[in-house]
Amino acid sequence: MERRYLRQLVLLAVLAMIAVSAASAEESRLKVATTSSLFDTGLVELMAEQFEGMYNTTVHIPAHAGSGIAFQYGQRGDVDLLLVHDPAAEKKFIDSGDGLERRCFAYNYFYIVGPAGDPAGIKGLNATQALRAIMEKGEEEPDKVMFVSRGDNSGTHSKEKLLWKGAGYNYSDVNASGPWYIDAGQPMGATLLMTNEKQAYTLTDMGTFMAYQGNLTIGPLITGGDELLNVYKAIAVNPRKHPGMNCELANKFIGFLVSEDGQKIIGAYGEDKYGQPLFFAASGNCDLIGCPKEECATPATASCTA
């Protein structure tokens, strides 16, 4: 009887140690959902590796298909931190209580890319004029002029919808206007490859295009300008709405992204391989990118108290 009692005590002690170990491991693990452009270019993995070494922690990236998927993970409380680029969706996420606050940490630009022959004649136009020309030519000659959309509710897809609105079109009408408009439903890299295969046009972020350009014959036709600005933000998931979030570690990661060292890494990333960086640091460029000073390259300040 006494021996059985001792065995039970030992078993309970072992189970307690396992539970403590599991809880400790979870406390030192940061779960991040990111847009595909930060993942496909390799930047987020590099930042994660640097952060892991600094804080003796583990960074897990369960979602990297686009901002739309990242917001879904955040709304379910499946991740601690979002890295996204969809201003309207970011505001909605925070206003609904799912996120704490935004911090701008990087930016680049969107490109409209297409075949060298430019059958829609968009060179020299601005972004909205270019989309209007692509649609008009596409409806006339759908076998020669096509546009491939990500169609996945990503930040890039949201930007495309805004550009169609700026061009004077309702997006649902564009999407149903004929075979010239192709809904890929894919991340940016796969969309670029499909666009290249069809010798079509698409909207892409600059970083992913540069990372894939060695496999492409299509090229940038419309670049730069306020219409095509692309700003990346970090948002910690709110532990008051989603208990169990590793908010403290999420805030530390945001702090690293906006730190002097973090901004140097971001601003130089890709320069050695592509001859120019894939992203630009937000620090020092707050007015240029339209990011309020309290959100621009500054550490997170929101309380993590659940």
N, C-alpha and C positions, 0 to 999 in steps of 0.2 A: 504494500500500500504506500509506504513511504517512498519506495523507489519510483513508483508510478507518479507520485506527486512531484518528485524531483525532475522526472522527464518532462512533465507538463510545464514546470517552471522554466526549464531550459528552452523548450519549444516556444513559449511565450516571449522569452528574452530574444531568441533568434528572430521571431516575427517582428518584434519591436525594432530591432536593429535594421531589418530590411526596410520597414516602413520609414524609419528616420533617414536611411540612405536614399530611398526613392524620393522623399520629400526634399532632401538636400540637393539631389541631382536636378529635380525640377526647378528649384530656386536658382540654380546656376545655368539654366537653359533659357535662351531667348528665342521665341518663335516669331519669324518675320514673314509677312506677305508682301511681295514686291511686284512692280510692273515688269513686263518681260524685257523692256529695253535695258533696264539696269542689270537684269540677270543675264540676258543673252550676250551683252558686251563683256561680262565678267567683272564689272565694277563692284556689284554688291557682294560677290564672293570674296573679292580682295579685301573689302572693308570688314567683312565678317571675320576673315582670318586674322587681320590686324587686331580687331577687338577681342577675339578669343585669347590671343597672346597677352594682351594688356590686363584682362580681367579674369584669366583662368576659368573661362566659361565656354559654353557651346552655343553656337548659333545655328538654328534649324530653319530652313526656308521651305515650308510645305506648299506655298503658292507663289507661282511666278509666271502666270499666264496673262496678266494684264491688270489694270487698276480695278476694273469691274469685279473680277474674281477676288482681288485683295479686299475690297470693301465687303463682300459676302463673308469672307473668313472673319473679318473684324466684327461684323454684325452678329455672328454666331459666338464670338468670344473664343475662336480657335487659334488666334495668334495674339501676340503682345504688342506688335508694332506694324504699321503700314508704311511703305515707301511708294508713293503714288504721284500721278500728274494729271489730275482732273479737278480743276478748281470748284466747279459747281457741286460735284459729288463730295468733295472734301468738306465743303461748308455744310452740306446736308448731314454728313456723317457726324460732324461735331455738334451741330444744332440739335440732333436727335439724342445726344448724350452718349453715343457710342465711342467717340474719340475725345481726347483732352484738348489738344491745341496743335496748330500747324507750325512747322519750322522749315523754311526754305533752305535747301542745302546745295542745290546744283541747278543748272539750266543748260539748255542748248536750243536748237531750232528744229522745226519740222521741215521736211523737204517734200515737194511734189516731184516725183521721179517718173521717167518714162523712156520710151525708145529714142535712140539717137535721131531718127528721122522726124520725130515730133509730128505725127500725122494730124494732131488737133491744132497745131500752130500756137502753142502756149508760151513759147519763149518771149520774154519781154513783158509779159502780163503780171499783174499781182495775183495772189492766191485765189481770190473769189472770181476774178475774171477768167483765170485758167480753168477752174471747175466749170464755169458756164460754157466755155468753149469746148471742153471735153464732152459735156452732156449734149450740146448741139450737134457736134460731129459724130458722137456715138449713136445718137438716134438716127442720124442720116446714114451712117456706114458702120453698123455694129460689128462687122467682120474685120474692120480696120482700126477702129478706135474703141478701146475698152478701158474701164476703170475697175480696179480690184479693191474692195473695201475690206478692212479687217472684220467688220461686222460682229464684234465680240464684246461690245460695251466697255472696251478698254479706254484709257485716256486718249489714245490716238483716234479711236473711233468717235469719241465725244468731240474732239477737235474737228474732225471731218464734218460732223453734223452741224457744228457752229459755222464752219466755212460755207456749207450749202445754204444755211440760213442767210448768211451775209451775201451770198450770190443771188438771193431772192427766191429760193426754192424751199418747199416743205420737204423734209427728208423722206417721209413716207412715200411721197410722190416720186422722188428720185429713185428710191429703192424698188419701186414697181414700174419703172419707166421703160424697161426693155432688157434684152440680152447683153447690151453693152456694159451694164452695171452688174458686177459679180460680187456676191457676198461670200467671202472666204471663210469666215468664222474661225480664224486661226491667229496665233501670235504673230508678231511682226516679222520674224525671220522667215517663217513659212509663207506669209503673205508676199514678202519680197520675192521669194523663189517662184511662187505661182505667177506673180506679175511679170517676172522675167521670162518665164516659159511662154506666156501669152503675148509678150511684147506690148504690155498695157501700161496704164498709168496707176499710181497709187500715192497715198500720203504716208510718209514714214518719218520716224524720228531720225535725226542726224546720226546718233551714235550707232543704232542698229544697222543703218545703211552702210556706214563706214566699216563696221565689223564684217558685213557680208559682201562688200563690193567686189572682192576677188572672185566671187562666184556669179557675178552679174554683168550683163551687157547694157542694161538700162542705167540711166544716170540722172543726177539732179538737174531739173529744168527751172524750178522756182525755189529760191532759197532766201532766208533772212527776212527781216522786217517784223514789225510788231504782230502782224497777223499770224505768224508762224512761230512765235515765241513758245518755249516749252519749259516750264518750271517744275522741278521735282521737290516734293515736300515729305516730311516724316511726321507721322501722327501716332502717339501712344494710345492704345485702346483703354477706355475708361474703366478702372476697376470697380467704381461705384455701380456701374450698370452690369459689368461682367466680372464678378468676384473670381479671384484666383489669377488674375492677370499679373505678369511679372513687370509691373509698371516701373519699379526702380531700375531694373536692368534696361528696359526700353528707354528710359530717360538718359541713362548712361550712354547708350548707343547713339542717341540723338546728340548728346554732348560731344561724342567723338566725331560724328559727321561734321559738326559745325566748328570744331576746334581748329586751331591754326594748322596742326599736322593733318587733320582730316581734309581740310580744304585744299591743302597743297597736293595731297594724293589725288583728289577729285580733279583739280585743275590741270594736272599733268598726265592723267590716265589716257593711255593710247598714243601719246605723242611720239614715243620711241618707235612704235610699230607703224603708225599711219601718217606720221609727219605733222599731225596736229591732234590736240586732245579731243576726245569724244564728248566731253562735258566741260562746263566752265564752273568755277567756284562761285557760289552766291555771295560770299563775303566781298564787300566793296562794290557790289553791283546791284544793291537793293533798289535804287531808283530805276535803273535800266530794266529790271525784270518786274517792276510793279509790286514788289513785296514789302509790306509795312515793316518798319525798322524793328518792331517788337517781335516779328516773326522771321526776320531775315538773319540767318547764320548766327542765332543766339541760342544758348542752352535752354532746355525745357525747364519751366518753372512751376507747372501745375502740380498740385499735391497728389500723391499716390494713395492717400488715405481712403480706404474703401468705405 
